[in-house]
Amino acid sequence: MLQLQTIRQNADQVKERLGVKNFRDIGLVDEILQLDDQRKKLQLESDNILSGINTASKQIGQLMAKGQKDDAEKMKQDVTVLKSSLQPVADQLAETETQLNAKLVLLPNLPSVQVPEGKTPADNVVVREGGTIPQLPAGSVPHWDLIKKYDIIDFETGAKITGSGFPLYKGKGARLQRALIQYFLDFNVAAGYTEYLPPFMVNEATAYGTGQLPDKEGQMYYMPADNFYMIPTAEVPVTNIYRDEILKEAELPIRMTAYSPCFRREAGSFGKDVRGLNRVHQFDKIELVQLVDPAKSYDALEEMVLHVERLLNSLNLPYRILRLCGGDMSFASALTYDFEVFSAAQEKWLEVSSVSNFEAFQTNRMKIRYKDANGKMQLVHSLNGSSLALPRIVACILENFQTAEGVKLPAALHSYVGMEIIN
């Protein structure tokens, strides 16, 4: 959530940055400022009434001590009138604050000045590319044919058990999945991240804290009986670990990594681009989260980008890094880099990771603060990134490493999977 002070002090700049993000309801900024003016006016009125009550109460005590009972009784009547006038003002103030907050949460985060202008993924900027796109042998096929050939993922039985988009991993497919999870976690822990295994369901406050509510409400699976949401990513519970806490400056940066299944309704997704593992409703992902000193958050972002890049290089997968344009960014992000891996059999780039700096947008909602060297309370900055999402990594490994003998796995995975080839 944007800080009200930022909006008030930089209204024109806020509107300009929201325009870069292609936010349509720019008038919302003026509505927020008007509500804040009303809130301040009501707060002043409330404070004045309370001050009058306190002053009169002291005077009543003084009059009673002097034996001026009649004057004291008259002043008591004045206090009663003041108290009766306070409640309507307090009610109006509470209602105004509710309306103000409801408007504030509708504003997305402001994009960094590094964000390129644009409306669609076609406007994203390629930062750099790495790895070598393989030349596949004759007769190569996409991963949805390979998983049937080697009987490692069963979409039909998954659909019978749950529904479309819920794959059933089996045999060597389940083994590869488990190995990738362990490999990614070990890679992250070796880089200084602390491992967590969070709950896979969260309450409303937690989903609100990272910006999933109200923005992504329709994309999450919801259990009304308990008012719980299935997590769309481990970012949600992990970032909330420090909600409503005041950290010590010496504790920063806090680096966390977590495995979780992820659940996304993906409403409206259909067609050839969602075939096989390209888009599913349940998938496994390893997440990175950092809480950092605001002055160091963009250094932390570059560090996370390099970390994910090293991970992809270790798998010998061809990749490219994109800086997302304003129109393709998430609601909460200030700057996002996407990683895409080339799927040789499909002849297309598939997104496998997003690494984002949210600045203080999430931590303002969650009230994650620290005391700086001067003893001043500050909001930390939060960042997160996928390291990595498994479905498309599995798809690209199967497709890019296929041979006539079988799928020859990247060397880094041999000891984790316990095999060198899937056949």
Sequence and secondary structure as in RCSB ss.txt:
>XXXX:A:sequence
MLQLQTIRQNADQVKERLGVKNFRDIGLVDEILQLDDQRKKLQLESDNILSGINTASKQIGQLMAKGQKDDAEKM
KQDVTVLKSSLQPVADQLAETETQLNAKLVLLPNLPSVQVPEGKTPADNVVVREGGTIPQLPAGSVPHWDLIKKY
DIIDFETGAKITGSGFPLYKGKGARLQRALIQYFLDFNVAAGYTEYLPPFMVNEATAYGTGQLPDKEGQMYYMPA
DNFYMIPTAEVPVTNIYRDEILKEAELPIRMTAYSPCFRREAGSFGKDVRGLNRVHQFDKIELVQLVDPAKSYDA
LEEMVLHVERLLNSLNLPYRILRLCGGDMSFASALTYDFEVFSAAQEKWLEVSSVSNFEAFQTNRMKIRYKDANG
KMQLVHSLNGSSLALPRIVACILENFQTAEGVKLPAALHSYVGMEIIN
>XXXX:A:secstr
   HHHHHHTHHHHHHHHHHTT S THHHHHHHHHHHHHHHHHHHHHHHHHHHHHHHHHHHHHHHTT HHHHHHH
HHHHHHHHHHHHHHHHHHHHHHHHHHHHHTTS     TTS   SSGGG EEEEEES      TT   HHHHHHHT
T EEHHHHHHHT TT  EE THHHHHHHHHHHHHHHHHHHTT EEE   SEEEHHHHHHTT TTTTGGGS EETT
TTEEE SSTHHHHHGGGTT EEEGGG SEEEEEEEEEE   TT  SGGGTTTTS SEEEEEEEEEEE GGGHHHH
HHHHHHHHHHHHHHTT  EEEEE  GGGS SS SEEEEEEEEETTTTEEEEEEEEEE TTHHHHHHT EEE TTS
 EEE EEEEEEEEEHHHHHHHHHHHTB SS EE  GGGHHHHT SEE 
